[in-house]
């Protein structure tokens, strides 16, 4: 219901969101496999671009940070380069985040905020990117992953520590803000607003088909719309997949291994006994004695417990070890020493005095070797399979460390190499736009995170231990397709654009007449073209919120215009032009809807919290003290833009 409020917050808060991303840096590691993380934000060499309290941010550190930020942004916008990032304001954003990071770090130190090494180690150990096939932290995987990301363990620790301190200082400010009901009421009422109007369409189908373009017109149109026909960067991703099925032969246990496992688990497959008990825990020993006497006298345990305000607890089908774990070893010992139906107790336990009844004794027959064989074979095969996969992965890791090529590693490990066609970062082949294989998504992501000539990398692709060796092959930079290859497509779009121009001219005439005082229906009828009559439309903001991103363009426009005016917008799929006229606005009133007011107050409170957090960071920067070296800053900016330009293909 509150989607439209989010669209109303086009303020500088968005700039601050980048800073808050530090608080989820750990998630970024797991999702991006650590690609794009930068080494630190401060340095000890090079010219100083900014002094933050006692810290200095050098040109080297700023350059590294910007390159890392570009890599992160390029994962969301494939093909983004440094020049484009800077042109969109990214340079200033990276510099401001570096300054804010340094200021917040010093502020935290001055006020005694500390993140312990033990906490940081726990965060690192919990990251999936550093876990082996057994789901536990693996030191070798940790070191190799950091090496591929080109950061040191200390830099990783510093980033996590900074992220944690930022969250500690800002999280409560952002999430605990709440707007008072008096302020939330007008916005909640706005959500109940309804509007009534008319919509007319000037379709391209109402006009004669445009003539085919001449070669000169087609070439000019193609040149002016080169971006429309540009194919994104494509890459050939080479990979070799290793699955548990590929080591099936090595995973099959021998008969001797099965027999050894059976002997090692003799107690597990021996005949056993389970017991079901009902117990009551009493704080006072005298009361427990009276309870036991009542039950032994014929009263049920549940009734006797209820009479003194207590309730019996039942544990069914428990082995001795299970019962000891859920109650206490003393109770388990007593339960397995009593006969079925016996009342035992009071027995002292950590929680008080326990009186229990042995409800049932069940004999569990043991399993012979042949009966246990299927279970043991499955367990041994799984264990041996994980070991075999681990051995292959270790061998491949060794090859990567030794600098072997993709082909050499594949040959040495006897893997089957495959390659994708030239695909985009979304896994789509523009020349054969079929649905991309979702199973290759981790492989494609890794292939676009590296460059041709980089060392191959190992990518986990499934929870069962399946992984792939991935290398980036041939790279085709973004470029428009030749006109000769898409002539029919360009011709069709040229004619469609000509039809849209003709329709727009008529729509503009109608708009001028209506805004001059003529009724919409009359203006449509006098357009000189056979057009559909205007249709009445009524909708509320609540209905728009339910539609979400599927709001029709006409309705969206109707809720952003003044009454008694006609406005123009494009119809979907290039079908023509929509003319939207707003007759009247019915104001909403949420005074009696407390739930709506509360929801809006909470939503706007979060937005207010962002503003408070931004102001907090600005106050910290002023207290710590920031001095910018504009000369050095401009030099770094110019060097990055110039370097990107010289690196671009001619």
N, C-alpha and C positions, 0 to 999 in steps of 0.2 A: 504494500500500500504506500510505502514511503519512497519508492524509487525516484519520484520526481524531486524529492528533497536533495537527493544526491546530485542530481543534475543542476541544482541551484547553487552548489558549493564550488564554483569555479574560482577559488581564491588561491592565495599563496600557500595554503595548507598543503597543497599537492607537492610543493617543493620539499616540505618537511617529511613527507612519507618516505622519501629516500633514506633519511636518517633512521627512521624506525625499522627499516629493513635489516639493520644490524641485529635487531632482536631475534630474527629468525635465520641467522647465518648458518646455524647447524642444519636446518632443513635444506638450505641451499647446497651444503656439502653433499648430502645424500642424493638430491635430485640432479645436480649438475656434475656429480663425480669429481667435484673440486675444480673443474675447469673454470678458468676465468677469475679465480681468487687472486687477489693482488698480494705481493709481499709488502706488508706494513704500510703505514701512511706517513711515517716520518723517516728521515734518513740522516746520515752523518756526513755526507759529501755533497758537493755541488753548491750552487748559489741558493740563498734562502729566499723563498717566495712569500713566506709568512712567518711571523713570530707569534706564538700563542703562549702567553705566560712565559714559562721557562723553556718551552719546546720550540724547535725550529722545524718547519716543513721545507724540505729542499726541493729544487727543481727535479732532481732525480726521483725522489719519492712521489712527487705529484705526477710526473710522467708515467711512472709505474701504476699509480692508482687509476689514472685515466685509461690506460690500456686495459687494465683489469675490468673497469666499468664498461668499456666498449665490448669486451668479450661477453660479459654478462648480458648486456643489452642485445647483442647479436644473437643470443640464443632465443630471444623472443622476436627479434626482427632480423631474420637471416639476410645477409648481404650488407648490413650496416657497417660502415667504416668510420675511422676516426674523424675524417672531415665532416661527414654527415652528422655524427654525434655532436661535434662542436658547433656546427651550424644550428642545431636544434637546442642549444643552450646547455649541452652536457658538460662543457668545460667548467662553467661557473658552478654547476651543481656538484661536480666532483670536488672542486676546490672548497666550496662551502661545507661539504660533508667532512672533508679532511680537517678543516679548522674546527668544526663542531665536535668531531671525535676527540681531538686533542684537548679542547676546552673541557668537555665532560669528564675526560679521564683525570685531568688535574683537579677538577672540582671534587670528584669522588675521593681522590687521595687526601685532599685537604680536610674532608669531612669524615674520614675513617671508614669509607666503604671499601670492603676487601672481598675479593673472590678467591677462595682457597685453591691451591694446586689440586687438592683431592677432588673438588667439585669439577674443575676443568678436566681432570683425567677421566672422571665419570662420564662427562659429556662426550669426550672423544671416543671412549670405549663403546658408547651407545650408538654411534653413527654407523649405519649399514655399510657405508663406503669403506670402512676399516675392518669389516668382519669377514671371516673365512667361510668355508663351506659349512662349518658346524654352527654358524650363527654367533660365534664368539669373536672377541677382538683378536686380530692377528697382527703381530708386530711386523711381519714381512709385508703384508698387504698395506699396512699403514705407511711404511717407508716408501714402498713403490708408488702408492697413490700420491703421496706428497711430492715425490720426485717428478711424476708426470705433470703435476700442477705447478711445479717450479716454486714451491714455497717450503720453508723449513718448519720443523716441529714447533720452534719457539714462536714463529710468526702465526702459526695456527692457534697456539695457546693465547697469544696476545689478542687475536681477533675474537676468540670465544670470550675472553675476559672482558674485552670492550663491549661486546654484545650484551653480556650479562649485566654489567654496570649500567648500560643505557636502559635496559629493561627495568632494573630496580628503581632507577630515578624517574622514569617516565610512564611506566605501565599504569600505576594507580591514578595518575593525573588524567590519563586518556580515558580509562575505563570507568572511573567513578563519578564523572560529571553527570549532572542531571538538570534539565531545564525545568524551572517552576511551571506549575499548571497554567498560571496566568499568561506566561509567555508562550507556552505550547498550544494554548487554545486556538489562536488565529491560524496556526499552521495545520492543526487537526481539522479545523473547519474548512480550510482550503482543500483538504483531501475529499470533502463531501460536495464540493462545488460541481454543478452541472451546467452544460452549455447546449444551446440549440442553434442550428444554422442550416445552410444549404450547401450542397456540393454539386458542381457541374464538371464535366470532362470534355476536353477537346481532343478526341483520339486521332492519331495519325491515320487510322483506317478510313477516316472521313475525307481524306484528300487523295487525289490521283497519285499513283506511284511515281516517284521521281525518275528522271531519265538516268541511264547508266553514265558514270563519269568517263571523261576522256582520260587518256594515259597521263596527261599533264595534271589534271585535277586529282587523279588517284594518287600520283606521286606526291603532290603537295599535301594531300590529306594524310597520307602515310607518314610523311616527315613531321607534320605537326602533331601526330599522335603516336610517336615512336614508343613512348612509355607504355601505351596500351598493348603493344605487341612485343614488349620485352619479356623474354623468358628468364626467370630468376636463375641465380647461380645453380649449377648442377654438378654433382659429383658421382663418380663411380666408387662405391664402397666395397672393398674386398673383405671377405670374412670367412671364417671356418668355425662351425658350431661343434661343440663337444657336449653330448647329452649323456645321461645315465645309461640309456639304451646302447650307446656306443661302447660301453665297457661291460656289457652283459656277460660276455665270455669270461672276463677276468673276475666277475663278481660272483659267479656260481660257486657255492661252497662244496668242498669235497665231502665224502662220507666220513672221513676221519675228522674233519672240522666239525661236522654236525655232532658226532659222538662226543668230541671233546667239549663242545658247548653244552651238551646234555649233562655230562658229568659235572661241569662247572656250575650248572643250575639245578643240581640234584634236589635241593630243598624246595625249589620252585615247583618241580614236577612230582614231588613226593606226595603221598596222601596227606590231607590237612583237614582242619576243622575250622568252621566259622561259628560265631555266636552272635545272637541278637539280644540286646539288653535294653531295659527301660530304667532310667535312673533319675533321682531327685537329689539336688545339692542343697544342703541345709547348713546355715551358718553356725548354729548352736548344736553342740554334741548331744545335749539332753533332748532337744527337740528331734534330733535325728534318731535317737533311741526310741522315742515314743512313736515316730513314724514307722520304724522297722517293726515294732511290736504290733502296730495296727495292721500292717500288711501280712505279717505272719499269722495274725488272728483271722485272716480271711478277707480283709478289705482289699480292694484293688489298689495298686500303687498310684494310679491316676486320681482316684477318689480321695485317698489319704493325703496326697499332696495338695489337692484342691481345698481340702478342709483347713489347711494352714496357710492358704494363699500362695501356694507354689504350683509348679507345673512339671510334669514328667517329660524327659527327653528320651527319644528312642534312637538307638544305633543298630541298624540291621545288617546282617551278613558281614561281620567284621572279623578279620584275622586278628591274631594276638598283637601283631605289630601295628595294624591299623587302629585297633581300639586303644592301644597305648598312646598313639599319637594324638588321638582325638580326646582322650580323657587323661589318664596318667598310667605309668607302668604298674603301680600298685593295684589299681582297679582292674587292669587287664589281667594281671596275675591272679587276682581273686576270682574274676569272671571265668577264666579258663580252668580254675580248680574246683568249680561248683557244678552241680548237676542241673539239668534242665528243670525249670520251675522253682529253683532255690532263690530265697531272698537273702541277700548278702549286705552286711554293713551294720553300722556306719564304718566306712573306710575313709581315712583322712586323705584329702587331696589339696592341691594348691588353692582351690576355690572354697573349701569348707569340708563338710562331712557328707559322704555320698552313701545313699541307700539305693540298691538296685536289685532288679529281678532278672534272672536269666530266662528270657522268653523262649529261645529256641537254640538248639545245638544241631548243626548241620555238618555231616561228614562229606568232605570233598574228595572224591577218588583221585588217585595220582594218575599220571600219564606215562605210558610206556614210551620208548624211544620212537617207535613208529607213529604213535599218536602225537608226539610233540614235534615230529620232523617238519611238517609244513610251517609251523610257527617259527622254528629255529632257522629253517632255510630262508624264510623271508627276512628275518632279522639279520642273519649273517650276510645275505646278499646286499642288503641296504648298507651295512657297515663297510663291506668290502668295496661296494660301488663308490661310496664317498671317499674311501681311501684311494681308489684307482683314479677318480676324478681329481683328487688333490695332487696325486703324483704327476698327472698330465699337466695340471695347471702350474705346478712347481717347475716342471721341465720347460714349459713355455716361458714362464717368468725368467728362468735362467737364460734362455735364448734372447729375450728382450734386453736383459741387463748386459749381456755380452755384445749387444749391438747387431744381432742377426736380423736379416730382412724378413719380411712376411713370408716370402717363398721358401727361404731356408728353414724357418721355424715350422711351417706346414709340412715340409718334406721330412724334417727330423722327427716330428711327432706323428707322422703318418696320418695327417688330417686331410679332409676333402675341402679344397678351396672353392669358394663361390664368389660371385660378383654381381652387384646390382647393375641395371642399366643406368645411364646418367639421370639422377633423380634430384629433386629439390630437397630442402631441409624438412619438408613434410612427408617425404618418402614417395612423392608423385613423379612419374615419368611424363613430362609435358607432351611427348610424342605418342604416348599411349596412356591417357588419363584414366586408368582403371583405379579401383579402390586400393589404397596402399595396404600392404601387409602389416597389420598391427604388431605381429610378432617380431618384426624387424625394427620396431621403433627405437629400442635401446642401441641397436647397431647403427642406425642412421644418425642418431643423436651424437654418438661417439665419433662417427666419421666426419661430421660437420664441426665438431669441436677441435679437430686436429687439422693439420695441413699436409699436403703431399710432401713426402720425405720425412715426416715425423716417424718416430718409432711406433711399431704396432702396439696395441693395448688390449688388455683383457677386459671384457664387459660381461657382467652377470645378466642373464636374460630371462631366467625363470627361477622360481623358489625351490625347485627340485635339484638345484645345483648346476643346471645347464648354463654354460658360458660360451662366449665366442671370442676368437682372436680377430681383431678389427684393424684395418689399415685404410687410409685414404688414398684412393687412386687418382685417376685423371680428373682435373677440375676444369669445368667450362664456366667462365665468368658470365655474369648477366649481360645479355645483348638482345636486341630486337631480332625477330625472325625475318629472313629476307622476304621482300614484297612478293617475289615470284612464287614463293612457297605458300603464301596465304592470300593470294590475289582475290579469290572468291570471297573470303571472309572480310577483307578490307572493303571490297566493293559493296557488300551487303550492309556493312556498318556506315559507309558513306551515304548510301541511299536512305538508311534509317535516320541519320543525322539531318539530312535534307528535309525529310518528312517532319521531323521534330521542329525544325526551324519554321516551316510553313504553319504547323499547328500553333507554335508559340506566338507567331504574328497575330493570328486570329484571337488567341487567348488574351494577348495584351490589349487588343482593341476592346474586348468585352470588359476587361478590368478597368480600363479608362472610363468607359461609359458608366459602369456601376458605381465607381467611386465618385463619379460626377453627379449621381442622383438617380440614375435609371435602375429599375428593378432588375434583378439577375435574370429572371425568366424572359423579360422583354429583350435584354441585351443578347441573350443566347439565340432567341428567335430571329433577331435582326443581324446575325453574324454573317449571313450570306452562305453558310455551310449547314448541311443537315446534321445537327448535333442532338444528342439525348437531352431531354428536359432535366433541369436541376432536381436533385433529390433532397428531401428534408433529413436532417441528421440530429440526433440528441444523444449525448453521452455524458458520463460523470468521470471525475478524476479517479474514483475508485475502480471503475471499469478499465480505465487506461492502465492502472497499476496491475490489474489482473492479467492484462494482455502482455505485460512485460515488454520484451524487445519486438513483439509482433504488432505493435501499435501501427495502424494504417497511417500513411503520410498525411491524409486529409484531417484525421482526428488530431494528430500531433500538432499540426498547424493551427487548428481551431482553438487549441488551448494555449496558444502563444500570441494571440492577436487581440486587437481592440474591437468592441462591438461596432456594427454598422459599417464594416470595412470588408473589401474583397481582396484576397491575396492569392498568389499563384505558387504552385509547387509541381514538381515533376511526378507523373504517374509511374507506378512500378513497371519495371521491365521495358522502359522506353516506349510505353504504349500511348503517350501523349502528355497532356498537361491537365492538372486538376485546379479548379477555381473554387475556393472555399470562402463562404460568406458567413459571418457570425451575427446572428439576430440578437440574442440576448444571453446574459449570464445569470444563473440562479445561484446566489450565494449559499454556502453551506453553513451549518451550525452544529458544532460538536459539543455544545455545552452539557448535554445529557449523556455523552458517550465517554465515560471515564477511561475505558480501556484504550480508546483511540488517543485520548490526551496523554495517557501514560506512555503509550508506544512512541508517539511523536516526541515527547519529552526525553525519552531515553535515546532515541535516534539523534536528535539535535544535541543532546548532551554529549554524545560521543564526538560530534563535530566540534563542539565547544572545547572538549578535552584536547583535541588536536591543536586548537588555537592556543590553549593554555600551555601545552607542551612546547609549542614553537616559541612562545614568549619566554618560557623557562630557559630554553636553550640560548635564546638571545641574551637574557640576563646573565647567564653563566659566561657567555663570551665577553660581555662587558666587564664582568667582575674579574675574570682571569686576565683580560687585556689581549687585544689582537692588533697586530701591525702588519699591513700588507705591503709587499714590495711590488708595486704595479709594473715597474720596468721589467723585473724578472718574470712576473706573471705573463705579461704580453709577449715576452721573448719565447716562453714555453708554448704559449698558444700558437704563435706564428711558426715555430719549428714543427709542431705537430701537424698543423694544416699543410705546411710546405712539404713535410716528409710524406704525408698521405698523398699529396698531389703527384709527387715524383714517383711514388710507388704504384700509381694507377696505370693500367695498361693503356697504351696509346692507340 
